[in-house]
Amino acid sequence: MHTSHVDTYQKIFSNCHRILGSQAWGRILEALSEDLNPQIFPDKLISLKRSVGLPDFIIDLARIEWALHQAKEQAAPFHKKIDRVTVNPTLALVPVSWKNLVALMKTTPAENPLVQESAGTHIIIWRHPKTGELHFREADDIDLLALKITVEKIAPKEAAAIGGVTVGAIASTLHRAIARGILISPESLIRRDTLLAANPSLALEPFLAADIFTLQWHITQACDLKCKHCYDRSERVPMPHDTAVAILDDFYDFCHEMHVRGQVTFTGGNPLLYPHFMDIYREASDRGFVLAILGNPSPIQQIEKLLDITNPSYFQISLEGLEAHNDYIRGKGHFKRSLVFLDQLRSLEIFTMVMLTLSHDNIDQVLPLADLLRNRADFFTFNRLSTVGEGAQLLMAEPEEFRSFLRKYEAASCQNPILGLKDNLINIIRMEKDMMPFGGCTGYGCGAAFNFVALLPDGEVHACRKFPSIIGNILQSRLTEIYHSKLAQKYRTGSKACRDCSLNLVCRGCLAIAYSHGLDVFQDKDPFCFVTQEMYEKKFDGDA
């Protein structure tokens, strides 16, 4: 065989060559004709198997290597727009009769004796649609199930019924395959494309579309605390169990239509005081939603019952400063109970978050509290006080005082790993330092009626819970209709004053703070904003 053909075969079938050794490899090449297409090399090995004395698994290994060669020669990753989940067009599924062949490609038969296990399986080969990176491995049952559901166009609810499992189990199967790039999902319809004109830099593209939509469900007004800054102590009748289940179905349909994954964040009041909480938590889990809880320190036995259903992605409680001030706001003994509760959650391996409502009275306690929580909580951050409801009795921080604090907080976040960046205005400080912006309050700046809505016990849907911002009632209209309403659109567009700012995609200030100052949230910017005209017009170049 000509030298160029020898080089081609050794390049494509390098592992076969390595494992067989030069002598056996040479005998194989002598038996091949000059014009033999490498594509049929694996089949040719079948006829040579006995005469050359080849191991049984080598034919399958050659098939894998040929499929890998084809994948490497394929064009760029898939970018075509689609309207339903589909199989990655770069994917190849190679049936084989031996297990552990992928591991063998990194070892030798002596080092990997399990390769002798004869069992029908598949090798899956694909390029990730976002990174273009080539992947290959032995397919598992979950991979094959995801492919079957997609190829045969089986609806998740139907697949769940056939398999006798929850819709959530099917959703998790599909989400895993999408995350790995085996399947490709349609683009999220939760998008801010119209705002890109303010800054067309590719650096801000990650903030254009959200892949998770959060329903912050204030499922009950019942609460075991009487906090002095509570936004709402109005009497609202808890919804019946059947109504709550119907809302979960409506939210499931909304997420499916918008091509996003749903998160249900249960809160209140204290959500664990809702009479049907455990059942609704299970129903939400069964539908495949990401679950989180914003609550109060609770008996650990209640939390353990939750874990029998599924772990929440996080459990958030609130502290308002060091012990004396916190207990003044939230009640005597709350601080100590909270620390014990955080330790208990950590022992259960639940991700813990602590939120503080920032006011004039506790602004100097934030960083000391963060130091105290360093080994007790996984994440700590703050929201600015909105003077709505009981909060009207408290004082907000002064703008200059807040700006000074914000710079200290941002600097401290580099030293204390639990300090989280949340307030949108921190992006102004990052811009001052020529750093790329972060996602702000909800990962996409102000998320009001964008990737987030608040649902109250009586069905009212608000763009944001921190101030009156009703956009509909879920007992009267589907969430899809509410989301696409003109009023919801106004809230997610935000203030006209922010519209052309270069930070628009990751900021838009805080509507609740503008409201607290008596401003028009659709016209006026956050009164604490300190962006300069130069920053307002800055174009990001994509450098971190």
C-alpha positions in Angstrom: 0.0 0.0 0.0 1.2 3.5 -0.8 2.8 5.5 2.0 0.0 8.2 1.8 -2.7 5.5 2.2 -0.8 4.0 5.2 -0.7 7.4 6.8 -4.4 8.0 6.2 -5.4 4.7 7.8 -3.0 5.2 10.8 -4.4 8.7 11.3 -8.1 7.6 11.2 -7.7 4.3 13.0 -4.9 5.3 15.4 -6.3 3.4 18.4 -6.7 0.2 16.3 -3.1 0.6 15.2 -1.9 1.3 18.8 -3.7 -1.7 20.3 -2.9 -4.2 17.6 0.7 -3.4 17.4 2.9 -2.8 14.3 3.1 -6.5 13.2 -0.6 -7.2 13.1 -1.3 -3.8 11.7 1.2 -4.4 8.9 -0.4 -7.7 7.9 -3.8 -5.9 7.7 -2.4 -3.2 5.4 -0.8 -5.8 3.2 -4.2 -7.4 2.7 -5.9 -4.1 1.7 -6.1 -2.9 -1.9 -4.8 0.6 -2.8 -8.2 2.0 -3.6 -10.0 0.6 -0.5 -12.2 3.3 1.0 -11.5 3.8 4.7 -15.3 3.8 5.2 -15.4 0.0 4.6 -12.2 -0.7 6.6 -14.3 -2.0 9.7 -16.1 -4.4 7.4 -12.9 -5.6 5.8 -11.5 -6.4 9.3 -14.3 -9.0 9.6 -12.9 -11.1 6.8 -9.3 -10.7 8.2 -10.3 -11.4 11.8 -9.4 -15.1 11.8 -6.4 -15.1 9.5 -4.7 -12.2 11.3 -5.9 -13.2 14.7 -7.7 -10.0 15.7 -9.5 -9.5 19.0 -13.2 -9.6 18.8 -13.7 -6.0 19.9 -11.4 -4.4 17.3 -14.1 -4.3 14.6 -16.4 -2.2 16.9 -13.4 0.0 17.8 -12.8 0.6 14.1 -16.4 1.6 13.6 -16.1 4.1 16.4 -12.9 5.6 15.0 -14.5 6.0 11.5 -17.5 7.7 13.0 -15.2 10.0 15.0 -13.3 10.9 11.8 -16.6 11.8 10.0 -17.6 13.9 13.0 -14.3 15.8 12.9 -14.8 16.5 9.1 -18.4 17.8 9.6 -19.3 21.5 9.2 -19.7 24.0 11.9 -22.2 23.4 14.7 -25.9 23.7 14.1 -27.4 27.2 14.1 -30.8 26.8 12.3 -33.8 28.1 14.2 -36.2 25.4 15.3 -39.6 25.4 16.9 -39.4 22.2 18.9 -36.7 20.1 20.7 -34.8 18.2 18.1 -31.8 15.8 17.9 -28.5 17.5 17.3 -27.9 16.9 13.6 -24.2 16.2 14.2 -25.0 13.3 16.4 -24.0 9.8 15.4 -25.1 6.6 17.3 -22.8 3.7 16.7 -24.1 0.3 17.7 -21.4 -1.9 19.2 -21.3 -5.4 20.8 -18.6 -4.6 23.5 -18.7 -2.3 26.5 -15.9 0.0 27.7 -14.5 0.7 24.3 -14.3 4.5 24.9 -12.2 3.7 28.0 -10.0 1.4 25.9 -9.2 4.3 23.6 -7.4 5.9 26.5 -5.8 2.7 27.9 -4.7 -0.8 26.7 -6.6 -4.2 26.8 -4.3 -5.2 29.7 -5.1 -2.0 31.6 -8.8 -2.2 30.8 -9.9 -5.9 31.2 -13.6 -4.9 31.3 -13.5 -4.4 27.6 -13.9 -8.2 27.3 -17.5 -7.8 28.6 -19.7 -8.6 25.6 -22.9 -6.6 25.7 -24.9 -4.7 23.1 -24.7 -0.9 23.6 -24.2 2.3 21.6 -21.5 4.9 21.3 -22.8 8.4 21.0 -20.8 11.0 19.1 -21.7 14.7 18.7 -20.5 18.3 18.5 -21.9 20.6 21.2 -24.2 23.1 19.4 -22.8 26.1 21.4 -19.1 25.3 21.9 -18.5 23.2 18.8 -16.5 20.8 21.0 -16.5 17.1 19.9 -17.8 14.6 22.5 -18.1 10.9 22.5 -19.0 8.3 25.1 -21.0 5.2 25.8 -24.7 6.1 25.7 -26.6 5.4 28.8 -30.3 4.6 29.2 -31.3 8.2 29.9 -29.5 9.3 26.6 -31.4 6.7 24.6 -34.7 7.6 26.3 -34.3 11.3 25.5 -33.5 10.4 21.8 -36.5 8.0 21.6 -38.9 10.7 23.0 -37.6 13.3 20.6 -37.3 11.2 17.4 -40.8 9.7 17.9 -42.2 13.1 18.9 -43.7 11.8 22.2 -45.1 14.6 24.3 -43.6 14.6 27.9 -47.0 14.0 29.5 -47.6 11.0 27.2 -44.1 9.7 27.8 -44.6 10.0 31.6 -47.9 8.0 31.3 -46.3 5.3 29.2 -43.4 4.9 31.6 -45.4 5.3 34.8 -43.2 8.2 36.0 -43.8 11.8 36.6 -43.6 14.5 34.0 -40.8 15.9 36.0 -38.7 12.8 35.5 -39.2 13.1 31.7 -38.4 16.8 31.8 -35.2 16.1 33.7 -34.2 13.5 31.1 -34.7 16.0 28.3 -33.1 18.9 30.1 -30.0 16.8 30.8 -29.8 15.8 27.1 -30.2 19.5 26.1 -27.5 20.7 28.5 -25.1 18.1 27.1 -25.9 19.2 23.5 -27.3 15.8 22.5 -30.7 17.5 21.9 -31.2 21.1 20.7 -33.9 23.2 22.2 -35.7 26.1 20.5 -34.5 29.6 21.5 -36.1 31.0 24.6 -39.0 33.4 23.8 -38.2 35.3 27.0 -36.0 37.8 25.1 -35.0 41.5 25.1 -33.9 41.8 21.5 -35.5 45.2 21.1 -33.1 46.6 23.8 -29.9 45.5 22.1 -29.8 48.7 20.0 -28.6 50.6 23.2 -25.4 48.5 23.1 -25.0 46.1 20.1 -21.8 44.5 21.7 -21.6 40.7 21.5 -20.4 40.9 25.1 -24.0 41.5 26.3 -25.6 38.7 24.2 -25.8 36.4 27.3 -28.3 38.9 28.9 -30.7 39.0 25.9 -32.6 35.8 26.7 -33.5 33.9 29.8 -33.7 30.1 29.9 -35.4 29.9 33.3 -38.6 31.7 34.2 -39.4 32.2 37.9 -42.9 32.2 39.4 -42.5 33.7 42.9 -45.6 32.3 44.5 -46.7 34.0 47.7 -48.9 31.1 48.5 -50.2 32.3 51.8 -50.3 35.6 53.8 -50.0 33.5 57.1 -46.8 34.3 58.9 -45.3 33.6 62.3 -43.5 37.0 62.3 -44.6 40.6 62.4 -41.7 42.3 60.6 -41.6 46.1 60.8 -40.8 46.4 57.0 -43.4 43.9 55.7 -44.6 44.9 52.2 -48.1 43.5 52.7 -50.2 42.4 55.6 -53.5 42.5 53.8 -56.0 39.7 54.3 -56.0 37.4 51.3 -57.8 34.0 51.4 -55.5 31.1 50.6 -56.5 29.4 47.3 -58.0 25.9 47.4 -55.8 22.9 46.7 -57.4 22.2 43.3 -56.9 25.8 42.2 -53.2 25.7 43.2 -52.7 22.5 41.1 -54.4 24.1 38.1 -52.0 27.0 38.4 -49.1 24.6 38.2 -50.5 23.2 35.0 -51.0 26.6 33.6 -47.4 27.5 34.5 -46.2 24.3 32.9 -48.0 25.2 29.6 -46.5 28.7 29.8 -42.9 27.4 30.1 -43.5 24.9 27.3 -44.8 27.7 25.0 -42.0 30.1 25.8 -39.3 27.4 25.6 -38.0 27.9 29.1 -37.6 25.9 32.2 -39.8 26.9 35.1 -38.8 27.7 38.6 -41.4 27.9 41.4 -40.1 29.9 44.4 -42.5 29.4 47.3 -42.8 32.2 49.7 -45.5 34.1 51.7 -45.9 35.0 54.5 -44.4 31.7 55.5 -45.1 29.2 52.8 -44.8 26.2 55.1 -48.0 27.5 56.9 -50.1 27.0 53.7 -52.3 24.0 54.7 -51.6 22.1 51.5 -47.9 23.0 51.2 -46.4 19.5 51.1 -48.8 18.3 48.5 -48.3 21.4 46.3 -44.6 21.1 46.7 -44.8 17.5 45.4 -47.1 18.5 42.6 -44.6 21.2 41.5 -41.7 18.7 41.7 -43.7 16.1 39.7 -44.0 18.7 36.8 -40.2 19.1 36.7 -40.0 22.6 38.1 -36.9 23.9 39.8 -38.0 24.5 43.4 -36.9 27.1 46.0 -38.2 28.4 49.3 -38.2 31.9 50.8 -39.3 31.3 54.3 -38.6 31.6 58.0 -36.7 29.4 60.5 -38.9 26.3 60.7 -38.9 22.9 62.6 -36.3 20.8 60.9 -38.7 17.9 60.8 -40.7 19.8 58.2 -37.7 20.4 56.1 -36.7 16.7 56.2 -40.2 15.8 54.8 -39.5 18.1 51.9 -36.3 16.2 51.2 -38.4 13.0 50.9 -39.9 14.7 47.8 -37.0 16.6 46.4 -34.3 19.0 47.6 -35.0 22.6 47.0 -32.4 24.4 44.9 -32.0 26.7 47.9 -33.8 27.8 51.1 -33.6 31.5 51.8 -34.3 33.3 55.1 -33.9 36.9 56.1 -31.8 38.7 58.6 -31.8 42.5 59.1 -28.4 43.1 60.7 -26.7 42.0 63.9 -28.7 40.5 66.7 -30.2 43.6 68.4 -31.3 45.3 65.3 -32.5 42.1 63.6 -34.7 41.2 66.6 -36.1 44.7 66.7 -37.3 44.3 63.2 -38.2 40.6 63.2 -38.9 39.7 66.8 -37.1 38.7 69.9 -35.0 35.5 69.5 -35.2 35.4 65.7 -31.5 36.0 65.2 -30.4 33.0 67.3 -33.1 30.8 65.8 -31.9 31.7 62.4 -28.3 30.8 63.1 -29.4 27.4 64.4 -31.6 26.9 61.4 -28.8 27.7 59.0 -26.6 25.1 60.7 -29.4 22.5 60.4 -30.0 23.3 56.7 -26.3 22.9 56.1 -26.2 19.5 57.9 -28.9 18.4 55.4 -26.8 19.8 52.5 -29.3 22.3 51.5 -28.0 25.4 49.8 -28.7 28.4 52.1 -29.3 32.0 51.2 -29.7 35.0 53.5 -31.4 38.2 52.4 -31.2 41.6 54.1 -33.5 44.6 53.5 -31.1 47.6 53.4 -32.2 50.7 55.3 -30.6 53.8 56.9 -30.6 51.9 60.2 -28.7 48.8 59.2 -26.4 49.9 56.4 -23.4 49.8 58.7 -24.2 46.2 59.8 -24.2 44.5 56.5 -20.5 43.6 56.2 -20.1 42.6 59.8 -23.1 40.3 59.4 -21.6 38.9 56.3 -18.4 38.0 58.2 -20.5 36.3 60.9 -22.3 34.3 58.3 -19.2 33.3 56.3 -19.2 29.7 57.5 -23.0 29.4 58.1 -24.6 30.5 54.8 -23.7 29.8 51.2 -24.9 33.2 49.8 -25.7 36.6 51.4 -27.0 39.7 49.7 -29.4 42.6 50.2 -32.4 44.3 48.7 -33.0 48.0 49.2 -35.9 49.0 51.4 -39.1 49.7 49.6 -41.3 52.0 51.7 -44.4 50.1 50.9 -46.8 48.7 53.6 -45.1 48.6 57.0 -41.8 49.7 55.3 -43.2 53.2 55.1 -42.3 53.6 58.8 -38.6 53.0 58.2 -36.0 55.2 56.6 -34.2 54.4 53.3 -30.5 55.1 53.1 -29.4 58.4 51.7 -28.1 58.3 48.1 -24.6 59.4 49.0 -24.5 57.0 51.9 -25.7 54.2 49.7 -23.1 54.9 47.0 -20.3 54.8 49.5 -21.7 51.5 51.0 -22.1 50.0 47.5 -18.4 50.5 46.7 -17.4 48.9 50.1 -19.7 46.0 49.5 -18.4 45.4 46.0 -14.8 45.4 47.2 -15.7 43.1 50.1 -17.3 40.6 47.7 -13.8 39.9 46.4 -12.7 38.8 49.9 -15.9 37.1 51.3 -17.1 34.3 49.1 -20.7 34.4 50.3 -21.3 38.0 49.4 -23.5 38.0 46.3 -23.9 40.7 43.7 -27.6 41.5 43.2 -28.3 45.2 43.2 -28.3 46.4 39.6 -26.4 49.6 40.5 -23.3 47.6 41.3 -22.9 47.4 37.5 -22.0 51.1 37.6 -19.1 50.4 39.9 -18.0 47.5 37.6 -18.1 49.9 34.6 -16.0 52.4 36.5 -13.4 49.6 36.9 -13.7 48.6 33.2 -15.1 45.3 34.2 -17.8 43.5 32.3 -21.3 43.7 33.9 -22.9 41.0 35.9 -26.5 39.9 35.5 -28.0 42.2 38.2 -31.1 41.5 40.2 -32.5 38.5 38.4 -29.6 37.7 36.0 -31.1 40.1 33.4 -31.2 43.3 35.3 -34.6 44.2 36.6 -36.6 41.0 36.0 -40.1 42.6 36.6 -42.5 40.8 34.2 -39.5 39.6 32.2 -38.1 36.4 33.6 -40.1 36.7 36.8 -43.6 37.5 38.1 -45.0 37.4 41.7 -48.3 35.5 42.3 -50.3 36.3 45.4 -52.7 34.0 47.3 -55.8 35.5 45.6 -54.5 35.1 42.1 -53.1 38.6 41.6 -50.0 38.6 39.4 -47.5 41.4 39.9 -44.5 42.4 38.0 -42.6 42.8 41.3 -43.7 42.1 44.8 -41.9 45.0 46.4 -44.5 47.5 45.2 -48.0 47.4 43.7 -47.5 46.4 40.1 -50.5 44.2 39.2 -50.6 43.0 35.6 -53.5 40.5 35.8 -55.1 37.7 37.8 -54.3 34.1 37.1 -57.8 33.0 38.2 -59.2 35.1 35.3 -56.6 34.8 32.6 -53.9 32.3 31.6 -50.3 33.3 32.5 -49.5 33.5 28.8 -52.1 36.2 28.3 -51.0 38.1 31.3 -47.3 38.0 30.3 -48.1 39.3 26.8 -50.3 42.1 28.0 -49.4 45.7 27.2 -49.1 46.5 30.9 -46.6 43.6 31.5 -44.7 44.8 28.4 -44.4 48.3 30.0 -43.0 46.9 33.2 -40.4 44.8 31.6 -39.3 47.6 29.3 -38.8 49.8 32.4 -38.2 53.5 32.6 -37.9 55.6 29.5 -35.0 57.4 31.2 -33.0 54.1 31.1 -33.9 53.0 27.6 -30.8 54.1 25.8 -28.3 53.5 28.6 -25.5 51.1 27.8 -26.3 49.2 31.0 -30.0 48.7 30.1 -29.8 44.9 29.6 -28.3 44.3 33.0 -29.8 47.2 35.1 -32.8 49.5 34.6 -32.4 50.3 38.3 -35.1 49.3 40.8 -38.7 50.2 39.9 -39.7 49.7 43.6 -37.3 52.4 44.7 -38.6 54.8 42.1 -42.1 54.1 43.3 -41.1 54.6 46.9 -39.9 58.1 46.0 -43.2 59.0 44.3 -41.7 58.8 40.8 -43.3 57.5 37.6 -41.7 54.0 37.2 -42.3 54.2 33.4 -40.6 57.5 32.9 -38.2 58.2 35.8 -35.0 56.4 36.6 -34.0 54.9 40.0 -33.2 58.0 42.1 -30.1 56.3 43.5 -28.6 55.8 40.0 -25.2 57.5 39.7 -24.2 56.6 36.1 -22.5 59.4 34.3 -23.2 60.5 30.7 -20.0 58.9 29.6 -21.0 55.6 31.1 -24.5 56.0 29.8 -23.2 56.1 26.2 -20.3 53.6 26.7 -20.1 50.6 24.3 -18.8 47.4 25.7 -15.9 45.8 23.7 -16.3 42.3 25.2 -13.2 42.3 27.3 -13.6 40.9 30.8 
